[in-house]
Amino acid sequence: MIEWRKAYAEHEKLGKKAILFVMTDDTRNCDDVAEYLAGTYPDLKDAVLVIHTKNNGEISESASGKSAEDLKELRGQANAIDGWESRYKAIVSVMMLKEGWDVRNVTTIVGLRAYAAKSNILPEQTLGRGLRKMYPGLGEEFVSVVGTDAFMDFVESIQAEGVVLERKPMGEGAQPKTPLIVEIDTDNEKKDLAALEIEIPVLSARSYREYKNLADLDTSGMKFQRIKYLEFSEEQQREIVFKDVTTGERTHTTYLDTAGVADYRSVIGYFAQSMMKDLRLVSGYDVLYGKVKAFVQSDLFGQPVDLESPNTLRNLSELAATKTLTETFKKAINDLTVRNKGDAQIRDTIKLRETRPFIAKEQSYFVPKKSIFNRIIGDSDLELAFASFLENCPDVVSYAKNYLAVNFKLDYVKADGDISNYYPDFVVKLSEASFAVVETKGQEDTDTAPKMERLRQWCEDINRVQPESHWDFVYVDEASFKKYAPKTFAQLLGGFREYK
């Protein structure tokens, strides 16, 4: 009960209901256990669902003494137990359920029976009640399993299949077996959350896409490196495969028909549609198709080519041709359509205390004193080292890692001309009227400069449209941070002047 209660409290923060699953040895004990749970623990009163099953795990009409209509309702209650509209928090049953029981929220399994080999029940089937993901794609999850010695021997037999089970402390004082949750540290009485609060102004976007007529696209002015036109054998020309230029995954395949004639129209159409999708263009396909067709026919290879030729289409499927064609057109379209409004206004404010709890993947973290959050999780060693630096700076009032859940982001124009969002790493409070945004970087990439230019512009906009507070920024590269080892934030601002 202690383990389940700890899990229940943690998952409740994330809007999920943790389910306790108890397996007994016969129907009489099943009823007794359910009665004990409901009568002993107030939080389980009227919240225990009893399900009698046959030896094969199917819900039993004879064992439960229920009619077919009652059994239908029972199955419905079992399948709906994850939701808050269901009053049930625990299930007590003789066997694991095998009737399509797609419940995801079982966090604690209690086994009060020993399975015999003749039952044909496998340990992975039993544990399967708790191995369904509550948060698909959001990191590691845990299920706590306790039970009689015989039951645990049965469970541990799964290790013969190569599964590793981990023994962890349970009971009072032990950490709950739940995903890593980051939240506002309301339980820490030593923290003055009001003093640690940081309010971040939200500005209107500066960059936008002006959907001009693509007929204005001038292909003659495009700058690119012409591709050498290669000669392929008939066998090589037979299959024409296009792959994503970043992932290498196959995205489009054109096969020659029985007459040996390839349809260049589908290939040109593929390029045009891919560009429109990547750039979120909603119209202009016919115009773009014509532009791409003419470019391939006359310019891409530095010589006129025959689009009807299978050899031309085979050339187009080469990575160099695909990448050059796609990137050249996307840059030209971005140059034509991406614009800067020239100003920005405050339209909202992000209050850190309003950040909802969220799950983080299992990684290194520490418990801060100067942050409103309960954990500082670093995506790199540099981020953790920098957070530790902020923790020890005498001139830092508070700071926060800019988690995605905070949602502090800036629109910016990438190096390739496209519009994207940029999430700075840290926000620092130096006083009630002085703040700084920090970007840490182990190694620069092509988008570092445009991100920093956008951050500089954001600070200028903030300081121009309101007088109450002053915002600054600083770029911290790993090599300099290790070499110069600043001791105060003032030293950091004074010494790290790149992109200022």
C-alpha positions as CSV (number, residue, x, y, z in Angstrom):
1,M,0.0,0.0,0.0
2,I,2.9,2.4,0.8
3,E,4.4,1.8,-2.7
4,W,1.0,2.3,-4.5
5,R,0.2,5.4,-2.5
6,K,3.5,7.0,-3.3
7,A,3.0,6.2,-7.0
8,Y,-0.6,7.5,-6.9
9,A,0.5,10.9,-5.4
10,E,3.3,11.3,-8.1
11,H,1.2,10.3,-11.1
12,E,-1.8,12.4,-9.9
13,K,0.4,15.5,-10.4
14,L,0.5,14.6,-14.1
15,G,-3.2,13.9,-14.4
16,K,-2.9,10.1,-14.3
17,K,-4.5,7.6,-11.9
18,A,-2.2,4.9,-10.6
19,I,-3.8,1.5,-10.3
20,L,-3.1,-1.2,-7.7
21,F,-3.5,-4.8,-9.0
22,V,-3.7,-7.7,-6.5
23,M,-3.7,-11.4,-7.6
24,T,-5.0,-14.0,-5.1
25,D,-5.1,-17.8,-5.1
26,D,-8.9,-18.5,-5.1
27,T,-12.2,-16.6,-5.4
28,R,-12.9,-16.8,-1.6
29,N,-9.6,-15.1,-0.8
30,C,-10.2,-12.7,-3.7
31,D,-13.3,-11.4,-1.9
32,D,-11.6,-11.4,1.5
33,V,-8.7,-9.3,0.2
34,A,-11.0,-6.9,-1.5
35,E,-13.0,-6.5,1.7
36,Y,-9.8,-6.0,3.7
37,L,-8.5,-3.3,1.4
38,A,-11.8,-1.4,1.3
39,G,-12.3,-1.6,5.1
40,T,-8.7,-0.8,6.2
41,Y,-7.7,2.0,3.8
42,P,-10.0,5.0,3.6
43,D,-8.7,5.9,0.1
44,L,-9.8,2.5,-1.2
45,K,-13.4,2.5,0.3
46,D,-15.8,1.8,-2.6
47,A,-12.8,1.9,-4.9
48,V,-11.9,-1.9,-5.2
49,L,-13.1,-3.8,-8.3
50,V,-13.4,-7.5,-7.8
51,I,-13.1,-9.8,-10.8
52,H,-13.4,-13.6,-10.6
53,T,-11.7,-15.5,-13.4
54,K,-11.4,-19.0,-14.7
55,N,-8.2,-20.9,-14.6
56,N,-7.3,-19.6,-18.1
57,G,-7.7,-16.0,-17.0
58,E,-11.1,-15.3,-18.6
59,I,-13.8,-13.6,-16.6
60,S,-16.0,-16.4,-15.1
61,E,-19.8,-16.3,-14.9
62,S,-19.9,-19.3,-12.6
63,A,-17.2,-18.1,-10.2
64,S,-18.6,-14.7,-9.9
65,G,-22.3,-15.7,-9.8
66,K,-23.1,-12.9,-12.2
67,S,-25.4,-12.8,-15.2
68,A,-24.1,-12.2,-18.7
69,E,-25.3,-8.6,-18.5
70,D,-23.5,-8.1,-15.2
71,L,-20.3,-9.6,-16.7
72,K,-20.6,-7.2,-19.6
73,E,-20.8,-4.3,-17.2
74,L,-17.8,-5.7,-15.2
75,R,-15.7,-5.9,-18.3
76,G,-16.6,-2.3,-19.1
77,Q,-15.6,-1.2,-15.5
78,A,-12.3,-3.0,-15.9
79,N,-11.5,-1.3,-19.2
80,A,-12.5,2.1,-17.9
81,I,-10.5,2.0,-14.6
82,D,-7.7,4.3,-16.0
83,G,-10.0,7.3,-16.3
84,W,-10.9,9.6,-13.4
85,E,-14.6,9.1,-14.2
86,S,-14.2,5.6,-12.7
87,R,-14.3,5.4,-8.9
88,Y,-12.0,2.3,-8.8
89,K,-8.4,2.5,-7.9
90,A,-7.6,-1.2,-7.3
91,I,-8.4,-4.5,-9.0
92,V,-8.4,-7.8,-7.1
93,S,-8.6,-10.9,-9.2
94,V,-7.7,-14.6,-9.1
95,M,-5.8,-14.5,-12.3
96,M,-4.4,-12.0,-14.7
97,L,-7.1,-10.9,-17.1
98,K,-6.9,-12.1,-20.7
99,E,-9.9,-10.6,-22.3
100,G,-8.5,-7.6,-24.1
101,W,-7.8,-5.7,-20.8
102,D,-6.0,-2.7,-22.3
103,V,-5.4,-0.8,-19.0
104,R,-2.2,1.2,-19.0
105,N,-2.0,2.6,-15.4
106,V,-1.1,-0.4,-13.3
107,T,1.9,0.8,-11.3
108,T,1.9,-1.7,-8.4
109,I,1.4,-5.5,-8.6
110,V,0.8,-7.6,-5.5
111,G,1.0,-11.4,-5.9
112,L,-0.6,-13.6,-3.2
113,R,-0.4,-16.8,-5.2
114,A,2.2,-19.1,-6.7
115,Y,1.7,-20.1,-10.3
116,A,2.3,-23.7,-11.2
117,A,3.9,-24.6,-14.6
118,K,0.7,-26.5,-15.5
119,S,-1.3,-23.3,-15.5
120,N,0.5,-22.3,-18.7
121,I,0.7,-18.8,-17.4
122,L,4.0,-17.1,-18.2
123,P,5.6,-14.5,-15.9
124,E,5.7,-12.0,-18.7
125,Q,1.9,-12.4,-19.1
126,T,1.5,-11.6,-15.4
127,L,3.9,-8.6,-15.4
128,G,2.2,-7.5,-18.6
129,R,-0.5,-5.9,-16.5
130,G,2.0,-3.3,-15.5
131,L,4.2,-3.0,-18.5
132,R,1.9,-0.9,-20.7
133,K,3.2,2.6,-21.0
134,M,1.3,5.4,-19.2
135,Y,3.3,8.1,-21.1
136,P,4.3,6.6,-24.5
137,G,7.5,8.2,-25.8
138,L,8.2,10.2,-22.7
139,G,11.0,8.2,-21.0
140,E,11.5,5.3,-18.7
141,E,8.6,4.0,-16.5
142,F,8.5,1.6,-13.6
143,V,6.1,-1.0,-12.1
144,S,6.6,-2.2,-8.5
145,V,6.1,-5.9,-7.9
146,V,5.7,-7.4,-4.4
147,G,4.3,-10.7,-3.2
148,T,4.8,-14.0,-1.4
149,D,8.2,-15.8,-1.7
150,A,6.6,-18.3,-4.1
151,F,5.1,-15.6,-6.2
152,M,8.4,-13.7,-6.4
153,D,10.2,-16.9,-7.4
154,F,7.7,-17.2,-10.2
155,V,8.2,-13.6,-11.3
156,E,12.0,-13.8,-11.2
157,S,11.9,-16.8,-13.6
158,I,11.5,-14.3,-16.4
159,Q,15.2,-13.5,-16.0
160,A,15.8,-16.8,-17.9
161,E,14.5,-14.9,-21.0
162,G,17.1,-12.2,-20.6
163,V,15.0,-9.7,-18.7
164,V,16.8,-7.8,-16.0
165,L,14.8,-7.1,-12.8
166,E,16.1,-4.6,-10.3
167,R,15.6,-4.8,-6.6
168,K,15.0,-1.4,-5.0
169,P,14.2,-0.3,-1.4
170,M,10.5,0.1,-0.7
171,G,8.4,1.4,2.1
172,E,8.6,4.7,4.1
173,G,11.5,6.9,3.2
174,A,12.2,5.2,-0.1
175,Q,11.7,7.2,-3.3
176,P,8.6,6.4,-5.3
177,K,9.1,4.2,-8.4
178,T,7.9,6.7,-10.9
179,P,9.2,8.6,-13.9
180,L,11.4,11.6,-13.2
181,I,9.0,14.5,-12.6
182,V,10.0,18.1,-12.7
183,E,7.6,20.5,-11.0
184,I,7.4,23.7,-8.9
185,D,9.0,22.9,-5.6
186,T,5.9,23.7,-3.4
187,D,6.8,21.1,-0.8
188,N,10.2,22.7,0.1
189,E,9.5,25.0,3.0
190,K,13.0,26.5,2.7
191,K,12.2,28.1,-0.6
192,D,10.5,31.5,-0.9
193,L,8.7,30.8,-4.3
194,A,7.6,34.4,-4.6
195,A,11.2,35.6,-4.4
196,L,12.4,32.9,-6.8
197,E,9.6,33.6,-9.4
198,I,10.7,35.0,-12.8
199,E,8.1,36.5,-15.1
200,I,9.2,36.4,-18.7
201,P,7.6,38.8,-21.2
202,V,6.1,37.2,-24.3
203,L,6.6,39.3,-27.4
204,S,4.7,39.2,-30.7
205,A,6.6,37.4,-33.5
206,R,8.9,39.4,-35.7
207,S,9.3,37.0,-38.5
208,Y,6.4,35.9,-40.8
209,R,5.9,34.4,-44.2
210,E,4.3,36.6,-46.8
211,Y,2.6,34.3,-49.3
212,K,3.5,36.1,-52.5
213,N,2.8,34.6,-55.9
214,L,5.5,32.1,-56.6
215,A,5.6,33.4,-60.1
216,D,7.9,36.1,-58.7
217,L,10.5,33.4,-58.0
218,D,13.5,34.1,-60.2
219,T,15.4,30.9,-60.8
220,S,18.0,32.6,-62.9
221,G,19.4,34.4,-59.9
222,M,19.8,31.2,-57.8
223,K,23.3,30.5,-56.6
224,F,24.2,26.8,-56.5
225,Q,26.9,24.3,-57.5
226,R,26.0,22.6,-60.8
227,I,25.8,18.8,-60.7
228,K,27.7,16.6,-63.0
229,Y,25.5,14.6,-65.4
230,L,26.4,11.0,-65.0
231,E,25.8,8.0,-67.4
232,F,24.1,5.0,-65.8
233,S,23.7,1.5,-67.1
234,E,20.3,0.2,-68.1
235,E,20.2,-1.9,-64.9
236,Q,21.0,1.1,-62.8
237,Q,18.3,3.1,-64.5
238,R,15.7,0.4,-63.7
239,E,15.0,1.5,-60.1
240,I,14.9,5.1,-59.2
241,V,14.8,5.8,-55.5
242,F,14.6,9.1,-53.7
243,K,15.8,9.4,-50.1
244,D,15.3,12.1,-47.5
245,V,18.4,14.3,-47.5
246,T,18.7,14.4,-43.7
247,T,17.6,10.9,-42.5
248,G,18.6,8.9,-45.6
249,E,15.2,7.1,-45.4
250,R,13.5,6.1,-48.7
251,T,10.7,8.5,-49.4
252,H,9.7,8.0,-53.0
253,T,10.4,5.3,-55.6
254,T,9.6,5.4,-59.3
255,Y,9.8,2.3,-61.4
256,L,10.1,2.0,-65.1
257,D,7.0,0.5,-66.8
258,T,7.2,-2.5,-69.0
259,A,8.0,-0.3,-72.0
260,G,11.0,1.1,-70.2
261,V,9.4,4.6,-70.0
262,A,9.7,6.5,-66.7
263,D,7.2,9.3,-65.8
264,Y,9.3,12.4,-65.0
265,R,6.1,14.2,-64.0
266,S,5.7,12.2,-60.8
267,V,9.4,13.0,-59.9
268,I,9.1,16.7,-60.5
269,G,5.8,16.6,-58.6
270,Y,7.5,14.8,-55.7
271,F,10.1,17.6,-55.4
272,A,7.5,20.4,-55.6
273,Q,5.2,18.8,-53.0
274,S,8.1,18.1,-50.6
275,M,9.2,21.7,-50.8
276,M,5.7,23.0,-50.1
277,K,5.3,20.7,-47.2
278,D,8.6,21.6,-45.6
279,L,7.9,25.4,-46.1
280,R,4.2,25.1,-45.1
281,L,3.1,26.7,-48.4
282,V,-0.6,26.3,-48.9
283,S,-0.9,27.3,-52.6
284,G,1.1,27.7,-55.7
285,Y,1.9,24.1,-56.6
286,D,1.3,24.5,-60.4
287,V,3.7,27.5,-60.5
288,L,6.3,25.8,-58.4
289,Y,6.1,22.6,-60.5
290,G,6.8,24.6,-63.6
291,K,9.8,26.4,-62.0
292,V,11.3,23.1,-60.8
293,K,10.8,21.5,-64.2
294,A,12.5,24.3,-66.1
295,F,15.3,24.4,-63.6
296,V,16.1,20.7,-63.9
297,Q,15.8,20.8,-67.6
298,S,18.1,23.7,-68.2
299,D,20.2,24.6,-65.2
300,L,20.8,21.9,-62.5
301,F,23.3,19.9,-64.5
302,G,24.9,22.9,-66.4
303,Q,23.5,21.6,-69.7
304,P,20.1,20.9,-71.2
305,V,18.8,17.4,-70.4
306,D,16.0,15.2,-71.7
307,L,13.4,14.8,-68.9
308,E,12.0,11.8,-70.7
309,S,15.3,9.9,-70.4
310,P,15.5,7.3,-67.7
311,N,19.1,8.4,-67.2
312,T,18.0,11.9,-66.3
313,L,15.7,10.5,-63.6
314,R,18.4,8.3,-62.3
315,N,20.6,11.3,-62.0
316,L,17.9,13.1,-60.1
317,S,17.8,10.3,-57.5
318,E,21.5,10.9,-56.6
319,L,21.9,12.5,-53.2
320,A,23.9,15.4,-54.7
321,A,21.2,16.3,-57.2
322,T,18.3,15.8,-54.7
323,K,20.1,17.9,-52.0
324,T,21.1,20.7,-54.4
325,L,17.7,21.0,-56.0
326,T,15.8,21.0,-52.7
327,E,18.0,23.3,-50.8
328,T,18.4,25.8,-53.7
329,F,14.7,26.2,-54.2
330,K,13.9,26.3,-50.4
331,K,16.4,29.1,-49.9
332,A,15.1,31.1,-52.9
333,I,11.5,30.7,-51.7
334,N,12.5,31.7,-48.1
335,D,14.3,34.8,-49.5
336,L,11.1,35.7,-51.4
337,T,8.6,35.1,-48.7
338,V,10.1,35.5,-45.2
339,R,9.8,39.0,-43.8
340,N,10.5,40.9,-40.6
341,K,7.8,43.1,-39.1
342,G,10.3,45.6,-37.8
343,D,8.9,45.8,-34.3
344,A,7.3,43.7,-31.5
345,Q,4.9,44.2,-28.7
346,I,4.3,42.5,-25.3
347,R,1.3,40.3,-25.7
348,D,1.6,38.0,-22.6
349,T,3.7,37.0,-19.6
350,I,5.1,33.6,-18.7
351,K,5.0,33.0,-14.9
352,L,7.2,30.1,-13.9
353,R,4.9,29.2,-11.0
354,E,2.2,28.3,-13.6
355,T,4.4,25.6,-15.2
356,R,2.6,22.3,-15.1
357,P,4.5,19.2,-13.8
358,F,6.1,17.2,-16.6
359,I,8.1,14.0,-17.1
360,A,11.8,14.1,-18.0
361,K,13.9,11.3,-19.4
362,E,16.2,9.6,-16.9
363,Q,19.4,11.7,-16.8
364,S,21.7,13.5,-14.4
365,Y,20.2,16.3,-12.2
366,F,20.6,18.1,-8.9
367,V,18.3,19.7,-6.4
368,P,18.6,23.5,-6.5
369,K,18.2,26.1,-3.8
370,K,17.9,29.1,-6.1
371,S,15.3,27.7,-8.6
372,I,11.6,27.5,-8.4
373,F,11.8,24.0,-9.8
374,N,12.5,20.9,-7.7
375,R,15.1,19.6,-10.1
376,I,17.6,21.1,-12.6
377,I,18.1,18.5,-15.4
378,G,20.9,19.0,-17.8
379,D,20.9,17.9,-21.4
380,S,24.7,18.1,-21.2
381,D,27.5,18.2,-18.7
382,L,27.9,21.9,-19.6
383,E,24.3,22.7,-18.6
384,L,24.7,21.0,-15.3
385,A,28.1,22.7,-14.7
386,F,26.6,26.1,-15.6
387,A,23.5,25.6,-13.3
388,S,25.9,24.8,-10.5
389,F,27.8,28.0,-11.3
390,L,24.5,30.0,-11.0
391,E,23.7,28.2,-7.8
392,N,26.9,29.6,-6.3
393,C,26.9,33.1,-7.8
394,P,26.4,35.6,-5.0
395,D,24.8,38.1,-7.4
396,V,22.1,35.7,-8.7
397,V,18.8,35.8,-7.0
398,S,17.2,32.9,-8.9
399,Y,17.4,31.1,-12.1
400,A,15.5,28.5,-14.2
401,K,16.3,26.0,-16.8
402,N,14.1,26.8,-19.8
403,Y,12.3,23.5,-20.1
404,L,9.9,22.9,-23.0
405,A,7.1,23.0,-20.5
406,V,8.0,26.7,-19.7
407,N,7.5,27.4,-23.4
408,F,9.8,30.5,-23.6
409,K,10.6,30.5,-27.3
410,L,11.7,33.0,-29.9
411,D,10.9,32.9,-33.5
412,Y,14.0,33.3,-35.7
413,V,15.2,32.9,-39.3
414,K,17.5,29.9,-39.6
415,A,20.7,29.9,-41.7
416,D,18.7,28.3,-44.6
417,G,16.2,31.1,-44.5
418,D,13.3,29.2,-42.9
419,I,11.4,30.3,-39.9
420,S,11.7,28.2,-36.7
421,N,11.6,28.5,-32.9
422,Y,14.5,28.9,-30.6
423,Y,14.5,27.9,-26.9
424,P,17.2,29.6,-24.8
425,D,18.8,27.5,-22.1
426,F,18.5,29.6,-18.9
427,V,16.7,32.6,-17.5
428,V,18.4,34.4,-14.6
429,K,17.1,36.9,-12.1
430,L,19.7,39.4,-10.8
431,S,17.2,41.7,-9.0
432,E,13.6,42.5,-9.2
433,A,14.3,44.7,-12.2
434,S,17.3,43.0,-13.8
435,F,17.3,39.8,-15.8
436,A,19.4,37.8,-18.3
437,V,18.9,35.1,-20.8
438,V,21.7,32.6,-21.2
439,E,22.6,30.3,-24.1
440,T,25.2,27.6,-23.4
441,K,26.9,25.8,-26.3
442,G,29.5,23.0,-26.5
443,Q,30.1,23.5,-30.2
444,E,28.7,26.1,-32.6
445,D,26.6,25.1,-35.5
446,T,25.2,27.1,-38.5
447,D,22.2,28.3,-36.6
448,T,24.1,29.7,-33.6
449,A,24.7,33.1,-35.1
450,P,21.1,33.7,-36.2
451,K,19.8,32.5,-32.8
452,M,22.1,34.9,-31.0
453,E,21.1,37.8,-33.3
454,R,17.5,37.1,-32.6
455,L,18.1,37.0,-28.8
456,R,19.9,40.3,-29.0
457,Q,17.0,41.8,-30.9
458,W,14.5,40.3,-28.4
459,C,16.3,42.0,-25.5
460,E,16.4,45.3,-27.4
461,D,12.6,45.0,-28.0
462,I,11.8,44.2,-24.4
463,N,13.9,47.1,-23.1
464,R,12.3,49.5,-25.6
465,V,8.6,48.7,-25.0
466,Q,8.7,48.7,-21.2
467,P,10.7,50.5,-18.5
468,E,10.0,48.3,-15.5
469,S,12.8,45.8,-16.1
470,H,16.1,45.5,-18.0
471,W,16.9,42.3,-20.0
472,D,20.4,41.3,-21.1
473,F,21.8,38.1,-22.7
474,V,25.1,36.2,-22.7
475,Y,26.5,33.4,-24.9
476,V,28.6,30.9,-23.0
477,D,30.8,28.5,-24.9
478,E,32.1,25.5,-23.1
479,A,35.8,26.0,-23.8
480,S,35.9,29.6,-22.5
481,F,33.7,28.7,-19.5
482,K,36.2,26.0,-18.4
483,K,39.3,28.2,-19.2
484,Y,38.3,31.4,-17.4
485,A,36.0,30.0,-14.7
486,P,34.1,33.1,-13.7
487,K,33.0,33.4,-10.1
488,T,30.2,35.9,-10.4
489,F,27.5,36.6,-13.0
490,A,28.9,40.1,-13.3
491,Q,32.2,38.6,-14.4
492,L,30.4,36.4,-16.9
493,L,28.5,39.3,-18.4
494,G,31.7,41.4,-18.6
495,G,33.9,38.7,-20.0
496,F,31.7,36.8,-22.4
497,R,30.9,39.4,-25.1
498,E,30.5,37.2,-28.2
499,Y,27.5,38.2,-30.3
500,K,27.0,41.5,-28.3
